[in-house]
Amino acid sequence: MKNLIIHGHFYQPFRENPCLGEIPLEEGAHPFEDWNERIYRECYLPVAYAHYREDGITKDIINGYKHLSFNMGWTLTHWLEKKHPELLERVKEGREHALASTFNHTILPLDPLEDREVQIVWGIRAYEKFFGRKPLGFWLPELAVDEETLRLLKKHGIEFIILAPHQVKGNAKYLWVEDLAVFVYDGELSHGVSFGELLVFAEKLHQLMKNKEPPVVIATDGETFGHHKKFGELALAYLFKKYPDDFTTLEDYYRAQKPNQRGELVPYTSWSCVHGIERWRSNCGCSAGGLPGWHQKWRTPLREGLENLRTMVKEKAYSTLEKYLREPKLALLDYVDVILENYSQSAKEDFLRKHAKRRLSVNEIVEVFKSLSAIKYMHFAFSSDGWFFADISGIETVKNLLFAKRAIGLLELEDGEKVLMEYLQQAPSNVLAYGNGLGVWQKLVKPQVYEPKTIAKTAVFLHLSEEKTLGRWEYEVQEKEEGFYVKLKDPETEEALSFEIEWEELNLEEVPDRFLGRILKSWMESFEEGYLSFLSDYMYLLEEVASYSKSRNFGFLEDVKDHTELLLRLKLKELLAKDKDVKAIKELFNRAQQLGLDLKAHRLSKHFVELCLSKLEEGKEEELLEIVELIKDYNTKVGRFELMIDLWEVQNKVWERRHSIKNKKIFELLNLQPYATE
């Protein structure tokens, strides 16, 4: 029987700014715009296309999601659905091996019972929507557990979970606990994969697993494979390709064989805190990041302040919901269907049809959805990341506080903000610039709170730049002689607003960074197009001057070189993005080479890859071959890895179409084996 299992816990917190519906720029994620994008490229995508290599040749490309046991909750699948839907189909190929999880990764034993149930029910509904099936298994956030949590899981149809060795009293790795089947992961091997070098030596890892009593379960963050451990997905490809008869998943194992022993739960424990669940409420010493001597005395007042605010938010929200909904607590469980449908009009109408006491007015509908949204954002405010790291000024804690601020604003709960401020004053920061949580609130949280008029001004700039989207907001801009008339609608709450904005009110400094980048990019593209068009008649002259000057020491040579390089690079960009003329691209490269010019083609790497993929999609194998040859030649000449054009994505798509591609040289150039065994 197959009995080796690797489980990946794939998770990202909800990162969207609640005022905007978009993730702000996150400097620490450079060269990517935010951490989700960075980890997508380093982990989530590579796991879906894990290369199995021998002697430098890729002989198979394996979808790790088809072989891993894994969980991927709503906060990540929602983002992927918006930003990278093409990856979702690869993830869904592993739907039979996926476990459910909570909605947004709160520490369940610390949640009030009704909030705990909301987290579980919403998480299961999200799983059903995404994977199209009912879950049997469940991943507990941070594996934090107590008896009441297990009873709730059982109530909602969950049949098995996974826990750490210190969380269960018993002599088996697979046993019954509180009427749930429990897999106990191997602590030594899991630690070696997560924090050691076992992924570097995949053959050794396999042998170590084979030497253990079955079932052998390794549990680790999914981000280990490629993000925490560079090229960690290659180890998965090796193991699943070379030993397919040894590996299974938690769900397949559970379906084939039930436990035959019983164990006892060690409650109020987790997998990432040796003190139980203290990491999320006290200065227990467990943290990540920070400097020597840093404390986490801020954790207790932060949790207590948010707990008090949660009580106040729920009291006010329910007082409103009770006026308009028949059973508000049951309605709250169904509200997840509105979230999962991205607040579509039909989803909200279905919700009200099912739960409203009567036909509601427009203002009453806004009251209902503001109250439900406030409760949702208080759930987000308790995401576990907010207590996990070293300081209250960390990006994760600031995000939790921003969600709390959004809940306060939705309900106009000024007293709630005052109460939270009192607790934040008692939450000392390790960073002198902030002093305490109140300093964090003033300097890091409030600057991320965007008023509707600021959003309306941003809409004007986007309109002028011919951009169409503004986070979750729907907007319409009408130009008037003295300025603009802007209509906004928040689909989350159904709130509609309108503003008259004069020209002199517009200020780019007010625009949130995420949208400022798009606006400036649009302006630069317009400038480049005009610059190229205006100077195209002079291109031949510049090339002639550059040609006659290159072997001479004329003082103006550097200026000529700079102008010519810029023009040729802009022309190359135009050819790649619009014309897609491979012959013209090759001619331009040759001209640049003859003139001794550097086109810095790596800056256009994305365009080169897209050109390759378009030629592949069109079945134009000869043109694909030509452009790949050009890229390979360029990479050889530049020599430095950071200046090369990465053809990894092209390899993956060629591999997917390998049975229909006739020209074997394409495989040779991409270091792919044309006829790998399936």
C-alpha positions as CSV (number, residue, x, y, z in Angstrom):
1,M,0.0,0.0,0.0
2,K,1.2,3.5,-0.8
3,N,2.0,5.1,2.5
4,L,4.3,8.2,2.0
5,I,2.6,11.5,2.2
6,I,3.7,15.1,1.7
7,H,1.2,17.8,2.7
8,G,1.6,21.4,1.7
9,H,-0.2,24.2,3.6
10,F,-0.6,26.9,1.0
11,Y,-1.8,30.2,2.5
12,Q,-1.5,33.9,2.2
13,P,-3.4,36.4,4.4
14,F,-6.0,38.7,2.9
15,R,-3.8,41.6,1.7
16,E,-6.2,43.9,0.0
17,N,-6.7,47.4,1.4
18,P,-10.3,47.3,2.5
19,C,-10.9,50.9,1.3
20,L,-9.8,50.0,-2.3
21,G,-10.1,46.3,-3.0
22,E,-6.5,46.1,-4.2
23,I,-3.2,45.1,-2.6
24,P,-1.0,48.1,-2.0
25,L,2.6,48.1,-3.2
26,E,4.7,46.2,-0.7
27,E,8.4,47.3,-0.9
28,G,9.8,44.2,0.8
29,A,8.5,42.1,-2.1
30,H,10.7,43.8,-4.7
31,P,11.1,43.2,-7.7
32,F,7.5,42.2,-7.5
33,E,4.7,44.6,-6.6
34,D,3.5,42.7,-3.6
35,W,4.2,39.5,-1.6
36,N,1.4,37.5,-3.3
37,E,2.9,38.2,-6.7
38,R,6.4,37.3,-5.5
39,I,5.4,34.0,-3.9
40,Y,3.2,33.1,-6.9
41,R,6.2,33.3,-9.2
42,E,8.6,31.6,-6.7
43,C,6.2,28.9,-5.5
44,Y,2.6,28.5,-6.6
45,L,3.4,28.5,-10.4
46,P,6.6,26.4,-10.1
47,V,4.7,23.7,-8.1
48,A,2.3,23.5,-11.0
49,Y,5.2,23.1,-13.4
50,A,7.8,21.2,-11.5
51,H,10.7,20.2,-13.8
52,Y,12.1,16.7,-13.6
53,R,15.6,16.8,-14.9
54,E,18.4,14.4,-15.9
55,D,21.8,15.5,-17.2
56,G,20.6,19.0,-17.7
57,I,17.6,18.0,-19.8
58,T,14.0,18.4,-18.6
59,K,12.4,15.0,-19.2
60,D,9.1,15.6,-17.5
61,I,7.1,18.6,-16.1
62,I,4.9,17.5,-13.3
63,N,1.9,19.2,-11.7
64,G,2.7,19.0,-8.0
65,Y,-0.9,19.7,-7.1
66,K,-1.9,16.3,-8.6
67,H,0.4,14.4,-6.2
68,L,0.6,16.5,-3.1
69,S,-1.8,16.4,-0.2
70,F,-2.6,20.2,0.2
71,N,-4.9,22.9,1.4
72,M,-5.5,26.3,-0.2
73,G,-8.1,28.5,1.4
74,W,-10.2,31.4,0.2
75,T,-7.7,34.2,0.9
76,L,-5.4,32.7,-1.6
77,T,-7.8,31.2,-4.2
78,H,-9.7,34.5,-4.3
79,W,-6.6,36.3,-5.2
80,L,-5.5,33.7,-7.8
81,E,-9.0,33.9,-9.3
82,K,-8.6,37.6,-9.9
83,K,-4.9,37.8,-10.9
84,H,-3.9,34.4,-12.3
85,P,-7.0,32.3,-13.2
86,E,-4.8,30.2,-15.6
87,L,-3.2,28.6,-12.6
88,L,-6.5,27.6,-11.1
89,E,-7.1,24.8,-13.5
90,R,-3.7,23.3,-12.6
91,V,-4.6,23.5,-8.9
92,K,-8.0,22.0,-9.5
93,E,-6.4,19.0,-11.1
94,G,-5.5,18.1,-7.5
95,R,-9.0,18.7,-6.1
96,E,-9.3,15.1,-4.9
97,H,-6.3,15.6,-2.6
98,A,-7.3,19.0,-1.2
99,L,-8.3,19.7,2.4
100,A,-10.5,22.5,3.5
101,S,-9.5,25.2,5.9
102,T,-10.9,28.2,7.7
103,F,-12.0,31.3,5.8
104,N,-9.1,33.6,6.8
105,H,-6.8,31.7,9.2
106,T,-7.8,32.8,12.7
107,I,-6.7,30.9,15.8
108,L,-9.9,28.9,16.4
109,P,-9.5,28.1,20.1
110,L,-9.2,31.8,20.8
111,D,-12.3,32.7,18.8
112,P,-15.7,33.0,20.4
113,L,-17.8,29.9,19.6
114,E,-20.1,31.5,17.0
115,D,-17.1,33.2,15.2
116,R,-15.3,29.8,15.2
117,E,-18.3,28.3,13.5
118,V,-18.5,31.1,10.9
119,Q,-14.8,30.5,10.1
120,I,-15.4,26.8,9.6
121,V,-18.6,27.1,7.6
122,W,-17.3,29.9,5.4
123,G,-14.1,27.9,4.8
124,I,-16.1,24.8,3.8
125,R,-18.4,26.8,1.5
126,A,-15.4,28.4,-0.2
127,Y,-13.8,25.0,-0.7
128,E,-17.1,23.6,-2.2
129,K,-17.3,26.6,-4.6
130,F,-13.7,26.3,-5.7
131,F,-13.1,22.6,-5.8
132,G,-16.7,21.5,-6.6
133,R,-16.9,18.9,-3.9
134,K,-17.5,18.4,-0.2
135,P,-14.3,18.2,1.9
136,L,-13.5,15.2,4.0
137,G,-10.3,16.6,5.5
138,F,-9.5,19.9,7.2
139,W,-6.4,22.0,8.0
140,L,-6.6,23.9,11.2
141,P,-4.8,27.2,11.1
142,E,-1.4,26.8,12.8
143,L,-2.9,23.4,13.8
144,A,-4.3,25.3,16.9
145,V,-6.9,23.0,18.4
146,D,-9.2,22.2,21.3
147,E,-12.1,19.7,21.9
148,E,-14.8,22.2,21.0
149,T,-13.2,22.9,17.6
150,L,-13.1,19.2,16.8
151,R,-16.8,18.9,17.7
152,L,-17.6,21.7,15.3
153,L,-15.6,20.1,12.5
154,K,-17.5,16.8,13.1
155,K,-20.8,18.7,13.1
156,H,-20.0,20.1,9.6
157,G,-19.1,16.9,8.0
158,I,-15.3,16.8,8.4
159,E,-13.8,13.3,8.9
160,F,-10.1,13.7,9.3
161,I,-7.4,16.3,10.2
162,I,-3.6,16.4,10.7
163,L,-1.8,17.3,13.9
164,A,1.7,17.5,15.2
165,P,3.2,14.7,17.4
166,H,3.0,16.8,20.6
167,Q,-0.7,17.4,20.1
168,V,-1.8,13.8,20.5
169,K,-1.4,11.3,23.3
170,G,-1.1,7.8,21.7
171,N,1.2,5.3,20.2
172,A,0.2,5.5,16.6
173,K,0.7,8.0,13.7
174,Y,-2.9,7.5,12.6
175,L,-5.7,7.2,15.2
176,W,-9.1,8.2,16.3
177,V,-9.4,11.4,18.4
178,E,-12.8,12.8,19.4
179,D,-14.4,10.7,16.6
180,L,-12.1,12.2,14.0
181,A,-9.4,10.4,12.2
182,V,-6.1,12.1,12.9
183,F,-2.8,11.9,10.9
184,V,0.2,12.7,13.1
185,Y,2.9,14.1,11.0
186,D,6.6,13.1,11.4
187,G,8.2,16.0,13.3
188,E,11.8,15.2,12.5
189,L,11.3,14.9,8.7
190,S,8.9,17.8,8.5
191,H,11.4,20.0,10.3
192,G,14.2,18.8,8.0
193,V,12.1,19.8,5.0
194,S,11.0,23.1,6.4
195,F,14.2,24.3,8.0
196,G,16.9,21.9,7.0
197,E,18.4,20.7,3.8
198,L,16.3,17.6,3.0
199,L,14.9,19.1,-0.1
200,V,18.4,19.4,-1.5
201,F,18.8,15.7,-1.2
202,A,15.6,14.2,-2.4
203,E,16.9,10.7,-2.7
204,K,18.0,10.8,1.0
205,L,14.6,12.2,1.9
206,H,12.9,9.3,0.2
207,Q,15.1,6.7,2.0
208,L,14.4,8.4,5.4
209,M,10.7,8.2,4.7
210,K,10.9,4.6,3.7
211,N,12.7,3.7,6.9
212,K,9.8,4.9,9.1
213,E,6.7,3.1,10.2
214,P,3.8,3.9,7.9
215,P,2.0,6.1,7.3
216,V,4.8,8.6,7.0
217,V,3.4,12.2,6.8
218,I,5.5,15.3,6.2
219,A,3.7,18.6,6.8
220,T,5.1,22.0,5.8
221,D,4.2,25.4,4.5
222,G,3.5,25.0,0.8
223,E,5.6,28.1,0.3
224,T,8.6,25.9,1.3
225,F,8.6,24.6,-2.3
226,G,10.3,27.4,-4.1
227,H,9.9,30.5,-1.9
228,H,11.5,29.5,1.5
229,K,13.6,26.9,-0.3
230,K,14.7,28.0,-3.7
231,F,13.9,25.4,-6.4
232,G,12.3,23.2,-3.7
233,E,9.7,22.2,-6.3
234,L,12.4,20.2,-8.1
235,A,12.5,17.8,-5.2
236,L,8.8,17.2,-5.5
237,A,9.2,16.5,-9.2
238,Y,12.0,14.0,-8.5
239,L,10.1,12.2,-5.8
240,F,6.8,12.0,-7.6
241,K,8.4,11.0,-10.9
242,K,10.8,8.4,-9.6
243,Y,8.7,6.8,-6.9
244,P,5.1,7.1,-8.0
245,D,4.2,3.8,-6.3
246,D,5.3,5.0,-2.9
247,F,3.5,8.3,-2.5
248,T,-0.2,8.9,-1.7
249,T,-2.3,11.7,-0.1
250,L,-4.1,12.0,3.2
251,E,-7.5,11.7,1.6
252,D,-6.6,8.6,-0.5
253,Y,-5.0,6.9,2.5
254,Y,-8.1,7.7,4.6
255,R,-10.5,6.4,2.0
256,A,-8.4,3.1,1.8
257,Q,-7.8,2.5,5.4
258,K,-9.3,3.8,8.7
259,P,-7.4,4.0,12.0
260,N,-7.5,1.1,14.3
261,Q,-6.3,2.8,17.5
262,R,-7.5,5.6,19.7
263,G,-5.7,8.6,21.1
264,E,-6.3,11.6,23.3
265,L,-6.1,15.3,22.3
266,V,-3.7,17.7,24.0
267,P,-5.8,20.8,23.8
268,Y,-4.8,24.4,23.3
269,T,-1.7,23.4,21.3
270,S,-0.4,24.4,17.9
271,W,2.4,23.4,15.5
272,S,4.3,26.7,15.7
273,C,4.4,27.6,19.4
274,V,5.9,25.4,22.0
275,H,3.8,27.2,24.6
276,G,0.5,26.1,23.1
277,I,-1.4,29.0,21.6
278,E,0.4,31.8,23.6
279,R,2.0,33.1,20.4
280,W,-1.3,34.7,19.5
281,R,-2.0,36.4,22.9
282,S,1.1,36.8,25.0
283,N,4.9,37.6,25.2
284,C,5.8,33.9,25.1
285,G,9.1,34.3,23.3
286,C,8.0,32.7,20.0
287,S,8.3,35.1,17.0
288,A,9.9,35.6,13.6
289,G,12.0,38.5,12.5
290,G,13.1,41.3,14.7
291,L,16.4,42.0,16.5
292,P,18.0,40.5,19.6
293,G,16.3,41.7,22.7
294,W,12.9,42.4,21.1
295,H,9.8,41.5,23.0
296,Q,6.2,40.9,22.2
297,K,4.5,42.6,25.1
298,W,2.2,44.2,22.6
299,R,0.4,41.0,21.8
300,T,-1.9,40.9,24.9
301,P,-3.2,44.5,24.7
302,L,-3.6,44.1,20.9
303,R,-5.8,41.0,21.3
304,E,-7.7,42.4,24.2
305,G,-8.4,45.7,22.4
306,L,-9.6,43.9,19.2
307,E,-11.7,41.5,21.3
308,N,-13.5,44.5,22.9
309,L,-14.0,46.1,19.5
310,R,-15.3,42.8,18.1
311,T,-17.9,42.7,20.8
312,M,-19.0,46.3,20.1
313,V,-19.1,45.7,16.3
314,K,-21.2,42.6,16.6
315,E,-23.6,44.2,19.1
316,K,-24.2,47.2,16.8
317,A,-24.3,45.1,13.6
318,Y,-26.8,42.6,15.0
319,S,-29.0,45.3,16.3
320,T,-29.3,46.5,12.7
321,L,-29.6,43.0,11.2
322,E,-32.3,42.0,13.6
323,K,-34.5,44.8,12.3
324,Y,-34.3,43.5,8.7
325,L,-33.4,39.8,8.7
326,R,-35.4,36.9,10.0
327,E,-32.5,35.0,11.6
328,P,-29.3,37.1,11.5
329,K,-26.9,34.4,12.7
330,L,-28.1,32.0,10.0
331,A,-28.0,34.8,7.5
332,L,-24.4,35.5,8.4
333,L,-23.5,31.9,7.5
334,D,-25.1,32.4,4.1
335,Y,-23.5,35.8,3.6
336,V,-20.4,33.9,2.5
337,D,-22.2,33.1,-0.8
338,V,-22.3,36.8,-1.5
339,I,-18.6,37.1,-0.8
340,L,-17.8,34.1,-3.0
341,E,-19.8,35.6,-5.9
342,N,-17.7,38.9,-5.6
343,Y,-20.7,40.8,-4.3
344,S,-22.6,40.4,-7.6
345,Q,-26.1,41.9,-7.8
346,S,-27.7,38.5,-8.3
347,A,-26.0,37.0,-5.2
348,K,-27.2,39.9,-3.0
349,E,-30.7,39.7,-4.4
350,D,-30.8,35.9,-3.7
351,F,-29.5,36.6,-0.2
352,L,-32.1,39.2,0.6
353,R,-34.9,37.1,-1.0
354,K,-34.0,34.2,1.4
355,H,-33.3,36.2,4.6
356,A,-35.1,39.6,4.6
357,K,-38.3,40.0,6.6
358,R,-39.8,42.1,3.9
359,R,-38.9,44.1,0.8
360,L,-36.2,46.6,1.9
361,S,-35.5,50.1,0.7
362,V,-32.2,51.1,-0.9
363,N,-31.0,52.7,2.3
364,E,-32.0,49.6,4.4
365,I,-30.2,47.4,2.0
366,V,-27.0,49.5,2.5
367,E,-27.5,49.2,6.2
368,V,-27.7,45.4,6.0
369,F,-24.6,45.0,3.9
370,K,-22.6,47.5,5.8
371,S,-23.3,45.5,9.0
372,L,-22.4,42.2,7.4
373,S,-19.2,43.7,5.9
374,A,-18.2,45.1,9.3
375,I,-18.5,41.6,10.9
376,K,-16.5,40.2,8.0
377,Y,-13.7,42.7,8.5
378,M,-13.6,42.0,12.2
379,H,-12.9,38.3,11.2
380,F,-10.1,39.6,9.0
381,A,-8.7,41.6,11.9
382,F,-8.0,38.4,13.8
383,S,-5.9,36.7,11.1
384,S,-3.2,34.8,12.8
385,D,-0.3,36.6,11.0
386,G,-1.1,39.8,13.1
387,W,0.5,38.1,16.2
388,F,3.0,35.8,14.6
389,F,5.9,38.1,13.9
390,A,8.2,40.3,15.9
391,D,6.6,43.7,16.2
392,I,3.2,45.5,16.2
393,S,4.5,47.6,13.4
394,G,4.8,44.6,11.1
395,I,2.9,44.6,7.8
396,E,0.6,41.8,8.9
397,T,-0.4,43.5,12.2
398,V,-0.9,46.8,10.4
399,K,-3.2,45.1,8.0
400,N,-5.3,43.6,10.8
401,L,-5.7,47.0,12.3
402,L,-6.7,48.4,9.0
403,F,-9.5,45.8,8.8
404,A,-10.6,46.9,12.3
405,K,-10.6,50.5,11.1
406,R,-12.8,49.6,8.2
407,A,-15.3,47.8,10.5
408,I,-15.3,50.9,12.7
409,G,-16.0,53.2,9.7
410,L,-18.7,51.0,8.2
411,L,-20.7,51.2,11.5
412,E,-19.6,54.8,12.4
413,L,-18.5,53.3,15.7
414,E,-16.4,56.2,17.2
415,D,-16.7,54.7,20.7
416,G,-15.1,51.5,19.4
417,E,-12.2,53.4,18.0
418,K,-11.6,55.1,21.4
419,V,-11.7,51.8,23.2
420,L,-9.2,50.3,20.8
421,M,-6.9,53.3,21.1
422,E,-6.8,52.9,24.9
423,Y,-5.5,49.3,24.4
424,L,-3.0,50.3,21.7
425,Q,-1.5,52.8,24.0
426,Q,-0.6,49.9,26.3
427,A,1.0,47.9,23.4
428,P,4.7,48.8,23.3
429,S,6.5,48.7,20.0
430,N,10.2,47.7,19.7
431,V,10.6,50.5,17.2
432,L,11.2,53.9,18.8
433,A,9.7,55.8,15.9
434,Y,6.3,54.3,16.8
435,G,6.5,54.0,20.6
436,N,3.4,51.9,20.9
437,G,0.3,50.7,19.0
438,L,-1.2,54.2,19.0
439,G,1.9,55.4,17.1
440,V,1.4,52.5,14.6
441,W,-2.2,53.5,14.2
442,Q,-1.4,57.1,13.5
443,K,1.6,56.6,11.3
444,L,0.9,53.3,9.5
445,V,-2.8,52.5,9.6
446,K,-4.6,55.8,9.1
447,P,-2.5,56.9,6.1
448,Q,-3.9,53.8,4.3
449,V,-7.5,54.9,5.0
450,Y,-8.8,56.5,1.8
451,E,-11.9,58.6,1.9
452,P,-14.5,58.3,-0.9
453,K,-13.5,61.7,-2.4
454,T,-9.9,60.6,-2.7
455,I,-11.2,57.5,-4.6
456,A,-13.3,59.7,-6.8
457,K,-10.2,61.8,-7.7
458,T,-8.3,58.6,-8.4
459,A,-11.1,57.7,-10.7
460,V,-10.6,60.9,-12.6
461,F,-6.9,60.2,-13.2
462,L,-7.7,56.7,-14.3
463,H,-10.4,58.0,-16.7
464,L,-7.9,60.5,-18.2
465,S,-5.4,57.7,-18.6
466,E,-8.0,55.5,-20.2
467,E,-7.7,52.9,-17.4
468,K,-11.0,51.0,-16.6
469,T,-10.8,49.5,-13.1
470,L,-10.4,50.9,-9.6
471,G,-10.2,48.0,-7.2
472,R,-13.6,46.8,-6.3
473,W,-15.2,50.2,-7.0
474,E,-17.6,50.8,-9.9
475,Y,-17.2,54.3,-11.2
476,E,-18.4,56.7,-14.0
477,V,-16.7,60.0,-14.8
478,Q,-18.4,62.7,-16.8
479,E,-16.2,65.6,-18.0
480,K,-17.6,69.1,-17.5
481,E,-16.2,72.5,-18.4
482,E,-15.1,73.3,-14.9
483,G,-14.1,69.8,-13.9
484,F,-15.6,66.4,-13.5
485,Y,-18.7,64.7,-12.1
486,V,-17.9,61.3,-10.6
487,K,-20.3,58.6,-9.5
488,L,-19.0,55.8,-7.3
489,K,-20.6,52.6,-6.2
490,D,-19.3,50.1,-3.6
491,P,-20.6,46.7,-4.6
492,E,-19.7,45.4,-1.2
493,T,-22.2,47.5,0.6
494,E,-24.4,48.9,-2.3
495,E,-23.5,52.4,-1.1
496,A,-23.7,55.0,-4.0
497,L,-21.8,58.3,-3.8
498,S,-21.3,61.3,-6.2
499,F,-18.8,64.1,-6.3
500,E,-18.1,67.2,-8.3
501,I,-14.4,67.7,-8.6
502,E,-12.7,70.8,-10.1
503,W,-9.4,70.7,-12.0
504,E,-7.5,72.4,-9.2
505,E,-8.5,69.7,-6.7
506,L,-6.6,67.0,-8.6
507,N,-3.3,66.1,-7.0
508,L,-1.3,63.0,-7.9
509,E,0.2,62.8,-4.4
510,E,-3.2,61.7,-3.1
511,V,-3.5,58.8,-5.5
512,P,-2.8,55.4,-3.8
513,D,0.5,53.9,-5.0
514,R,-1.1,50.9,-6.7
515,F,-3.1,53.2,-9.0
516,L,-0.4,55.8,-9.3
517,G,1.9,53.2,-10.9
518,R,-0.8,52.4,-13.5
519,I,-1.4,56.1,-14.2
520,L,2.3,56.9,-14.6
521,K,2.8,53.8,-16.8
522,S,0.0,54.9,-19.0
523,W,1.6,58.3,-19.4
524,M,5.0,56.8,-20.1
525,E,3.6,54.5,-22.8
526,S,1.9,57.6,-24.4
527,F,5.2,59.5,-24.2
528,E,7.1,56.5,-25.8
529,E,4.6,56.2,-28.6
530,G,4.8,59.9,-29.3
531,Y,8.6,60.0,-29.0
532,L,9.0,57.1,-31.4
533,S,6.6,58.5,-33.9
534,F,8.1,62.0,-33.8
535,L,11.7,60.8,-34.1
536,S,11.2,57.8,-36.4
537,D,12.2,60.0,-39.4
538,Y,15.5,60.7,-37.7
539,M,16.3,57.0,-36.8
540,Y,18.2,56.4,-40.1
541,L,20.2,59.5,-39.5
542,L,21.1,58.5,-36.0
543,E,22.1,55.0,-37.1
544,E,24.3,56.5,-39.8
545,V,26.0,58.9,-37.3
546,A,26.4,56.0,-34.8
547,S,27.9,53.8,-37.6
548,Y,30.5,56.4,-38.8
549,S,31.3,57.4,-35.2
550,K,31.8,54.0,-33.5
551,S,35.5,53.7,-34.3
552,R,36.3,57.3,-33.7
553,N,36.7,59.3,-30.5
554,F,34.2,62.1,-31.2
555,G,33.0,63.9,-28.1
556,F,29.3,63.6,-29.0
557,L,29.4,59.8,-29.5
558,E,27.9,58.9,-26.1
559,D,24.9,61.1,-26.7
560,V,24.4,59.6,-30.2
561,K,24.7,56.1,-28.7
562,D,22.1,56.9,-25.9
563,H,19.6,58.4,-28.4
564,T,19.9,55.5,-30.8
565,E,19.7,52.8,-28.1
566,L,16.5,54.3,-26.7
567,L,14.9,54.6,-30.1
568,L,15.8,51.1,-31.1
569,R,14.6,49.7,-27.8
570,L,11.3,51.5,-28.1
571,K,11.0,50.2,-31.7
572,L,11.8,46.7,-30.4
573,K,9.1,47.0,-27.7
574,E,6.6,48.1,-30.4
575,L,7.5,45.1,-32.6
576,L,7.2,42.7,-29.7
577,A,3.9,44.0,-28.4
578,K,2.0,45.0,-31.5
579,D,3.5,43.9,-34.8
580,K,4.9,40.5,-33.6
581,D,7.0,40.5,-36.7
582,V,9.9,38.0,-36.0
583,K,11.8,39.0,-39.2
584,A,11.8,42.7,-38.3
585,I,12.8,41.9,-34.7
586,K,15.8,39.9,-35.9
587,E,16.8,42.7,-38.3
588,L,16.6,45.2,-35.5
589,F,18.8,43.0,-33.3
590,N,21.4,42.7,-36.1
591,R,21.5,46.4,-36.6
592,A,22.0,47.1,-33.0
593,Q,24.8,44.5,-32.9
594,Q,26.5,46.0,-35.9
595,L,26.4,49.4,-34.2
596,G,27.7,48.1,-30.9
597,L,24.5,49.1,-29.1
598,D,23.0,47.4,-26.0
599,L,19.2,47.1,-26.3
600,K,18.9,45.9,-22.7
601,A,16.4,43.3,-24.0
602,H,16.0,41.8,-20.6
603,R,13.8,44.8,-19.7
604,L,11.4,43.5,-22.3
605,S,11.6,39.9,-21.1
606,K,7.8,39.7,-20.5
607,H,7.2,40.8,-24.1
608,F,9.6,38.2,-25.5
609,V,7.9,35.4,-23.5
610,E,4.4,36.6,-24.6
611,L,5.6,36.7,-28.3
612,C,6.8,33.1,-27.9
613,L,3.6,32.0,-26.4
614,S,1.5,33.7,-29.1
615,K,3.5,32.0,-31.9
616,L,3.0,28.7,-30.1
617,E,-0.7,29.3,-29.7
618,E,-0.9,30.1,-33.5
619,G,1.0,27.0,-34.4
620,K,3.7,29.0,-36.1
621,E,6.6,26.7,-35.3
622,E,9.2,28.2,-37.6
623,E,8.7,31.7,-36.1
624,L,8.7,30.3,-32.6
625,L,12.0,28.5,-33.4
626,E,13.5,31.8,-34.8
627,I,12.6,33.9,-31.8
628,V,13.8,31.2,-29.3
629,E,17.1,31.0,-31.2
630,L,17.4,34.8,-31.0
631,I,16.8,34.7,-27.3
632,K,19.2,31.9,-26.7
633,D,21.9,33.7,-28.7
634,Y,21.2,36.9,-26.7
635,N,21.4,35.1,-23.4
636,T,24.8,33.6,-24.4
637,K,26.2,37.0,-25.3
638,V,25.1,38.8,-22.2
639,G,26.4,36.0,-20.0
640,R,25.0,37.3,-16.7
641,F,22.0,35.4,-15.4
642,E,20.2,38.6,-14.2
643,L,20.4,40.0,-17.7
644,M,19.0,36.9,-19.5
645,I,15.5,36.4,-20.8
646,D,13.9,33.5,-18.8
647,L,12.3,30.9,-21.1
648,W,10.9,28.8,-18.2
649,E,7.3,29.6,-19.0
650,V,7.8,28.9,-22.7
651,Q,9.3,25.5,-21.7
652,N,6.1,24.7,-19.7
653,K,3.7,25.6,-22.5
654,V,5.7,23.8,-25.2
655,W,5.7,20.7,-22.9
656,E,1.9,20.9,-22.6
657,R,1.7,20.9,-26.5
658,R,4.5,18.4,-27.0
659,H,2.4,15.8,-28.9
660,S,1.3,18.4,-31.5
661,I,4.7,20.0,-32.1
662,K,6.6,18.6,-35.1
663,N,9.8,20.5,-35.1
664,K,12.1,18.7,-32.7
665,K,14.7,21.5,-32.7
666,I,12.3,23.6,-30.5
667,F,12.7,20.9,-27.8
668,E,16.4,20.9,-28.2
669,L,16.7,24.6,-27.8
670,L,14.5,24.6,-24.7
671,N,16.4,21.6,-23.1
672,L,13.3,19.5,-23.3
673,Q,13.1,15.8,-24.1
674,P,10.5,15.6,-26.9
675,Y,9.1,12.1,-26.1
676,A,9.3,11.7,-22.3
677,T,7.5,8.7,-20.9
678,E,4.2,9.6,-19.4
